[in-house]
Amino acid sequence: MTFQEAFSEIQDIFIHSDVSDYKEFLAIQITMTGEGGGTFYVKFCDGKVYVEPYDYKEYDLIFICDTYDFLKIARGEMSAMAAYTVGKLKIEGDIGRASAIQKLVGRRC
C-alpha cells in the first residue's frame, strides 16, 4: 500500500463524517509509519473537517501510528484510546482531547 492509497481512504472516511455538531477547533498531525507511511493533518473546525496531505504547524495533537493500525482506527475497527493503551498509537499533546477523534470519525453524513 502506498501513502496515497492509505491517505485517500482515510480522507474519504473523515470528510464523510458528520461533525456538524462539533464546534470546537481541533487540529491533529498524523504521522503514519511503516508501509504507506507519511504525514498529513486532520482539522475539525466549526462543524467541518479538513484532511490535507502535509504537515500542519499549529496542531493540538500529534498521532504517530503504523499505517495499518491507523486505518483500523479510521475505519472504526479499533479505538484510538485502545490503540494508545496497548502502545500501537503514540500521542503527543492533550490525551483527553484525543478521545474526540473516535466520537467524530465514522458518523456518516
QUIBELWO-V176369 format. One line per field, one symbol per residue. ss: DSSP state (h for helix, s for strand, l for the rest). phi: phi as a letter, one per 30 degrees, with the letter a starting at -180 (. if undefined). psi: psi as a letter, one per 20 degrees, with the letter a starting at -180 (. if undefined). A space follows every 50 residues. Layout:
ss->???
phi->???
psi->???
This chain:
ss->llhhhhhhhhhhhhhlsllllllllssssssssllllssssssssllsss ssllllllllsssssshhhhhhhhhllllhhhhhhlllssssslhhhhlh hhhhlllsl
phi->.cedddddddeddddcddcecccdcbcbdccccieidlbabbbcahibbb bbdadbdcccbbcbadeddddddddidbdddddddcidbcbcjddedddd dddcdjddd
psi->prghggggggggggijqojhjoirpoppppoprbpjqaprqppppljqpp oqlrqohmqhqpppqqghhhhgghijipqhhghghjjippppaohhhhih hhhhpinq.
